[in-house]
Amino acid sequence: MKRLLMLAAAGLLVAGCASPNVNPPQARAKTGYVDFYADSSGELSWQVARFDARAQAFKGVFSEFEPPLGRVLRLAFPPGHYRLRVTFMNCALREPGLVEVDVKKGMITPVRVKLTEAGETTVETKQTSIGGTAYGRYGRRTKFSSDEATTYRVAAEANAPLPYQVKERMPYAR
């Protein structure tokens, strides 16, 4: 059991995990931050993944369907260089945003995310309900529907690191 816990802890350290949406009053020791913000007026359900060179694949570091409070998603990382992929769960996307970020200790690296329209698509939905039928028997009914939706391309651009401040004080948070 002890060996299993040690392997799990080592796996977390090697992966270089990011902390979920954070906003401490002051920067933590040995930690840098990345602020993602979008010009979009709508509420966005962010999904951020980090490229893992060993696995040669992106691994999720943040994913929540509930949009963050305010306009800024802040993630904490150990200092270093990261390749990140930004997508949204509540938008139809043609391509994700890719960005290279240098995270510096005690600093915030702002990443501006821009959505541009890339066309339209048909979104098909399937809804299954179980219950009584018009004949009084128990049954299952499936309803299919489709709607037109705008598709987007995501572009992400990292800016120069800034001294740490809480999210509400950042110029792009307003």
N, C-alpha and C positions, 0 to 999 in steps of 0.2 A: 504494500500500500504506500509506504514511504517513497519507494522508488518511482511509483506512478505519479505521485504528487510532484516530485522533483523534475520528472520529465515534462509534465504539463507546464510547470513554471519556466523551465528552460525554453520550451516551445514559444511561450508568450514573449520572452525576452528576445529571442532570435527574430520573431516576426516583426518586432518594432511596432507594436500596436498603437493606435491613436486612441485618445480618450474621447468619449462622446461629447456632444455639444457642451462646452464648458465656458465659464465666465468668472474665474476667481478674482478677488479684489486686487491681487498682485500676482505677477508671474511666479510659477513654481520653480524650484531649483532644477537644473538640468533639463529644462523643458522649453520648447519653442511652440509657437501657435500659427495656425493657418486660418485666416478668415475668408470664407467664401461668401460672396454677395452677388446678387443679380440685379440688373436694371429692370427686370420684369415687374409689372405691377401686381401680378397674381401671386398667390401663395404657392410655394413650391415644396414638394416632398423630395428632399435631397437623398442622393445615394452616391457615396464616394468610395472608390477602391484604390488600393496602392499596388503598384507593380512589384511582384516578388521575383527577383532575378533567379533564385534557385528553382522555383516551380515554373518559371517562364509564363506566368499568368497573373492576372489581377486578382487581388483578394480584398474583400469588403472590409472597410474600416468604420463606415457609418451608413446606416440605412434606417430611416424612419418615415412612415407614411404621414405622420403628423408634422406639418410644417413647423420649423423652429419659431420661437417668439422673436419678433423683430425681423429685420431683413438679413441678418448675418448668422451664418453657421460657423462656429469656431471649434476647431479640433486641435488637440494638444499632441505633439509628437516629440520624440527625442531629437536633438539637433542632428541634422544630416541632409542629404539630398534625396528627394522623393520624386517619383513619376506617379501622378495621380490621374484618375479617370472620374469625371463628374457626369452623372446622369440624374434624371428625375423620374419618379415613379408615377406621377400624375400628368405626364405629357407624353405624346407620341413622338419618339425621336428617330431621326434618320441616322445621326451619328453622335456619339458622346463627345464631351470636351476632354482633351488631354492637356496636361500642364506639367512642366518640370518646376519643382519648388525647392529652394534652399531654405531649410528651417534653421534659424539661429537662436541660441539660448537667450531667453528673456525677451525675445522680439516677436512681432507679429508680421507674417507675410500675407498681405492682402491678395486675394485672387478674384479678379472681376470675371463673372460668368455672363455670357451674352447668348440669348436665344434668338435665332433668326428663322423666319418661316422658310420651309423647304418644300412645301406642297401640301397635298391633302391625301388622306387615306381613309379607308372604311374600317371602322372598329366594330367587330362583331361580338355580341354578348350572348350568353346562354344562362338562363335562369331555370332551375328545377325546383318545383314545389311538391310536397307530399301532403296528402290529406284526402278528405272526402271528395267525391266527384258528384256530378249532377245526377247520377244514377243511385247515389247513396252508398256506393262501394268505396273502399279505400283504394287510392291509386296515386300515381305519380304523373306530373305534367311538366313538360319542358317547353319553354318559350324562347325562341330565338329572335334577336333583333339586331339591326345594324344602324350605325350613325356615321356621318362624315366628321372627320376630325383633322385639324391642321397638324402637320408634322413640323418638327424643328430640328435644326442643327445646333449643337452646343459648342461654343468657343470659350476657352478659359485662358486668362492671361495673368501671370504672376507679376506683381509690382514690387518695388524695393521694400525691404523690411522696415517696420516702424517700431518705435519704443512701445512697450506694453501699456495698454489702457483697457479698462472694461469696454465691452462691445458698444454700449450706449454712447460713449464718448468718441468713437471713431467717426471720421467725417463721412464715410460711406454708409453709416448706420441710420442716417436721417432720411 
